[in-house]
Amino acid sequence: MTFALPAVMGIVNATPDSFYVGGRTPNPDEAIARGCRHFADGAVILDVGGESTRPGAEPVAPDEEAARVVPVIRGLRAACPEALISVDTRRTSVARAALEAGADIINDVSGCNPDEGMWDLVAASGAGYVLMHMRGDPKTMDSLTDYGDVETAVAGALVSCAARLEAKGARPAQIMLDSGLGFAKTHRDSLRLLAATERFAALPYPWLVAASRKRFLGEIAGCPDAEARGPASVGAALWAIGQGADAVRVHDVRETVQAMRVFLAAQAVAQTEAPTPGEEA
């Protein structure tokens, strides 16, 4: 997956229990409308999820998860034919149903510990695949945060998993990596991983940063309520873009796209008009 500019991935939560109340759209028509707004506001990818993976979340039955996401994906494919659509799932059966409904990408939080058959599906379908780092599952991950050097541990695990996925038959161009901010990470770990974006962006796969409205941003910005973390999320996205991230996953598409356009325009002018060595400023 390659993009001319950093891609904004707009979140479409077809769930009743997302950690961010403002992002919940359990009604399919409302979810489709939100996705269309995201696309109109500049999102390149629409990421549709039917299961909350917040810390401590109870799992959703695969049939129920599929029933939540498939109508939304079908509706978005009809309404926004030019959009890339991803399904945020860790279940092979849900991913398969989503691809059949028109999804282009599987965004898998289980990453290096995939559901049985998931990597075979990726290889056979040719779909894009976001490989995210996580230990355990949403109910256990907060107890699995002993890393030592978290940057080295996460980078090594992701590159190793990507190599295993390629050995299954997936092409490198299908794969995007995500460090899994907040997933089996302390607040400090997540901040260190965000700070190391430039290092991760140099890996031989596109890099996705998904920090939007997460708890570690609230810890830094003094916003315990996820509903108030919009500005902190835009700040995190701009940092990631400035450090070379290929994509950012966000709830606040319009605000992020506007900020990104200003940042990139100023960056381009600064790079074009900077004096050459030996030239007077």
LUMTI-502428 format. One record per residue (C-alpha): residue number from 1; x, y, z. Coordinates in nm, 3 decimals, m for minus. Each point is the difference from the previous one (the first is absolute). Example, Ala and Ser with C-alpha at 12.3 -4.5 7.8 and 13.67 -1.06 7.14 Angstrom:
2
resi:u:v:w
1:1.230:m0.450:0.780
2:0.137:0.344:m0.066
***
This chain:
281
resi:u:v:w
1:0.000:0.000:0.000
2:0.151:0.329:m0.111
3:m0.145:0.351:0.001
4:0.107:0.325:m0.166
5:m0.062:0.184:0.328
6:m0.046:m0.133:0.353
7:m0.338:m0.174:m0.004
8:m0.265:0.084:0.257
9:m0.196:m0.308:0.108
10:m0.340:0.104:0.132
11:m0.148:m0.214:0.276
12:m0.355:m0.131:m0.043
13:m0.099:m0.192:0.314
14:m0.313:m0.206:m0.063
15:m0.005:m0.083:0.371
16:m0.208:0.096:0.305
17:0.296:0.000:0.240
18:0.305:0.172:m0.150
19:0.215:0.174:0.263
20:m0.076:0.332:m0.173
21:m0.372:0.063:0.036
22:0.001:0.255:m0.282
23:0.128:m0.266:m0.237
24:m0.276:m0.255:0.056
25:m0.227:m0.058:m0.300
26:m0.174:m0.334:0.058
27:m0.273:0.091:m0.250
28:0.121:m0.102:m0.349
29:m0.147:0.305:m0.171
30:0.170:0.230:0.250
31:0.330:m0.186:m0.047
32:m0.024:0.031:m0.378
33:m0.077:0.371:0.032
34:0.301:0.048:0.227
35:0.225:m0.184:m0.242
36:m0.123:0.216:m0.288
37:0.071:0.314:0.203
38:0.349:m0.128:0.076
39:0.062:m0.061:m0.371
40:m0.134:0.345:m0.094
41:0.227:0.152:0.267
42:0.310:m0.161:m0.152
43:0.033:m0.351:0.141
44:0.166:m0.240:m0.244
45:m0.090:m0.313:0.199
46:m0.325:m0.070:0.188
47:0.061:m0.246:0.283
48:m0.315:m0.187:0.104
49:m0.001:m0.187:0.331
50:m0.264:m0.212:0.170
51:0.175:m0.095:0.324
52:0.144:0.227:0.266
53:0.356:m0.095:0.089
54:0.037:0.248:0.287
55:0.180:m0.142:0.307
56:m0.220:m0.249:0.179
57:m0.258:m0.021:m0.279
58:m0.210:m0.315:m0.030
59:0.033:m0.182:m0.333
60:m0.284:0.015:m0.253
61:m0.122:m0.315:m0.173
62:0.129:m0.016:m0.359
63:m0.351:m0.017:m0.147
64:m0.104:0.311:0.193
65:0.317:0.183:m0.103
66:m0.059:m0.086:m0.366
67:m0.362:0.110:0.026
68:0.121:0.340:0.121
69:0.269:0.065:m0.261
70:m0.120:m0.163:m0.323
71:m0.302:0.231:m0.064
72:0.219:0.303:0.071
73:0.273:m0.115:m0.238
74:m0.256:m0.071:m0.272
75:m0.155:0.341:0.049
76:0.334:0.180:m0.005
77:0.112:m0.189:m0.310
78:m0.314:0.117:m0.181
79:0.013:0.357:0.132
80:0.378:0.056:m0.020
81:0.133:m0.219:m0.281
82:0.337:0.180:m0.003
83:0.070:m0.052:0.371
84:0.221:m0.272:0.136
85:m0.196:m0.194:0.260
86:0.159:m0.196:0.281
87:m0.159:m0.233:0.250
88:0.131:0.018:0.356
89:m0.024:m0.364:0.109
90:0.204:m0.282:0.147
91:m0.229:m0.275:m0.130
92:0.061:m0.181:m0.327
93:m0.369:m0.063:m0.066
94:m0.083:0.369:0.048
95:0.290:0.107:m0.220
96:m0.113:m0.235:m0.276
97:m0.359:0.130:0.015
98:0.129:0.358:m0.004
99:0.215:m0.061:m0.308
100:m0.297:m0.158:m0.176
101:m0.205:0.311:0.089
102:0.259:0.229:m0.160
103:0.275:0.066:0.254
104:0.355:0.048:m0.128
105:0.204:m0.029:0.320
106:m0.002:m0.209:0.319
107:0.107:0.196:0.309
108:0.093:m0.273:0.249
109:0.077:0.096:0.359
110:0.100:m0.359:0.077
111:0.295:0.049:m0.237
112:0.271:m0.241:0.091
113:m0.245:m0.251:0.150
114:m0.258:m0.020:m0.277
115:m0.320:m0.199:m0.005
116:0.026:m0.336:m0.173
117:m0.011:0.047:m0.374
118:0.039:0.379:0.008
119:0.339:0.011:m0.170
120:m0.110:m0.258:m0.257
121:m0.295:0.227:m0.080
122:0.231:0.301:m0.038
123:0.232:m0.189:m0.235
124:m0.282:m0.147:m0.209
125:m0.209:0.318:m0.026
126:0.278:0.250:m0.065
127:m0.167:0.237:0.248
128:0.194:0.261:0.188
129:0.086:m0.099:0.355
130:0.080:0.217:0.300
131:0.214:m0.212:0.231
132:m0.021:0.147:0.350
133:0.208:m0.087:0.305
134:m0.186:m0.126:0.307
135:0.059:m0.249:0.277
136:m0.287:m0.206:0.133
137:m0.349:0.128:m0.072
138:m0.208:0.300:0.113
139:m0.085:m0.170:0.332
140:0.362:m0.092:0.088
141:0.222:0.247:m0.185
142:0.037:0.255:0.281
143:0.192:m0.261:0.203
144:0.247:m0.076:m0.282
145:0.211:0.314:m0.013
146:0.348:m0.119:0.104
147:0.219:0.089:m0.299
148:0.328:0.153:0.110
149:0.078:0.190:m0.321
150:m0.353:0.033:m0.138
151:0.104:0.155:m0.333
152:0.243:m0.281:m0.083
153:m0.239:m0.270:0.121
154:m0.295:0.129:m0.204
155:0.203:0.067:m0.316
156:0.160:m0.344:0.014
157:m0.330:m0.177:0.058
158:m0.175:0.180:m0.285
159:0.275:m0.059:m0.256
160:0.017:m0.368:0.100
161:m0.378:m0.036:m0.033
162:0.001:0.173:m0.337
163:0.266:m0.245:m0.121
164:m0.216:m0.291:0.118
165:m0.299:0.147:m0.181
166:0.204:0.030:m0.321
167:0.104:m0.364:0.041
168:m0.372:m0.080:m0.009
169:m0.016:0.160:m0.345
170:m0.094:0.361:0.071
171:0.180:0.267:m0.202
172:0.193:0.273:0.185
173:m0.217:0.262:m0.171
174:m0.305:m0.136:0.186
175:0.146:0.061:0.346
176:m0.013:0.306:0.226
177:0.131:m0.001:0.358
178:m0.144:0.157:0.317
179:0.173:0.006:0.340
180:m0.328:m0.044:0.189
181:0.001:0.309:0.219
182:m0.193:m0.080:0.316
183:m0.015:m0.374:m0.073
184:0.209:m0.175:0.265
185:0.190:0.325:0.045
186:0.031:0.231:0.300
187:m0.062:0.369:m0.056
188:0.378:0.052:m0.002
189:0.046:m0.284:m0.251
190:m0.256:0.155:m0.235
191:0.166:0.340:0.023
192:0.341:m0.154:m0.072
193:m0.140:m0.183:m0.303
194:m0.165:0.318:m0.130
195:0.325:0.191:0.053
196:0.187:m0.267:m0.199
197:m0.218:0.039:m0.311
198:0.295:0.106:m0.217
199:0.182:m0.322:0.090
200:m0.304:m0.214:m0.080
201:m0.075:0.187:m0.321
202:0.341:m0.109:m0.127
203:m0.100:m0.368:0.017
204:m0.062:m0.168:m0.338
205:m0.381:0.020:0.036
206:m0.243:0.292:0.018
207:m0.062:0.124:0.355
208:m0.340:0.076:0.156
209:m0.039:0.202:0.321
210:m0.327:m0.047:0.188
211:0.005:0.230:0.302
212:m0.340:0.164:m0.029
213:m0.167:0.080:0.336
214:0.189:m0.276:0.182
215:0.061:0.003:0.374
216:0.370:0.079:m0.020
217:m0.083:0.328:m0.177
218:m0.239:0.084:0.281
219:0.275:m0.069:0.251
220:0.236:0.240:m0.180
221:m0.255:0.272:m0.074
222:m0.192:m0.017:0.327
223:m0.321:m0.122:m0.168
224:m0.141:m0.303:0.185
225:m0.313:0.013:m0.216
226:0.042:m0.143:m0.352
227:m0.262:0.247:m0.121
228:0.244:0.288:0.066
229:0.308:m0.146:m0.169
230:m0.058:0.130:m0.354
231:0.276:0.265:0.009
232:0.246:m0.245:0.157
233:m0.080:m0.248:m0.275
234:0.063:0.253:m0.277
235:0.332:0.087:0.165
236:0.103:m0.365:0.006
237:m0.098:m0.044:m0.365
238:0.203:0.303:m0.107
239:0.304:m0.126:0.189
240:m0.032:m0.338:m0.172
241:m0.039:0.157:m0.344
242:0.298:0.227:0.058
243:0.210:m0.303:0.095
244:m0.085:m0.192:m0.316
245:m0.308:m0.207:0.082
246:m0.178:m0.126:m0.310
247:m0.347:0.005:0.157
248:m0.181:0.114:0.313
249:m0.321:m0.155:0.136
250:m0.228:0.265:0.148
251:m0.349:0.075:0.124
252:0.024:0.370:m0.089
253:0.056:m0.007:m0.374
254:m0.087:0.358:m0.096
255:0.217:0.154:0.272
256:0.292:m0.234:m0.073
257:m0.013:0.053:m0.378
258:m0.010:0.379:0.036
259:0.292:0.000:0.243
260:0.196:m0.241:m0.220
261:m0.048:0.215:m0.311
262:0.134:0.308:0.177
263:0.291:m0.196:0.144
264:0.096:m0.156:m0.333
265:m0.034:0.329:m0.188
266:0.226:0.181:0.246
267:0.245:m0.290:m0.005
268:0.014:0.005:m0.380
269:0.068:0.375:m0.011
270:0.266:m0.028:0.268
271:0.178:m0.278:m0.189
272:m0.027:0.175:m0.338
273:0.111:0.342:0.115
274:0.265:m0.100:0.250
275:0.338:0.151:m0.091
276:0.251:m0.241:m0.149
277:0.332:m0.053:0.181
278:0.219:0.307:m0.042
279:m0.289:0.220:m0.110
280:m0.096:0.300:0.207
281:m0.336:m0.031:0.175
***
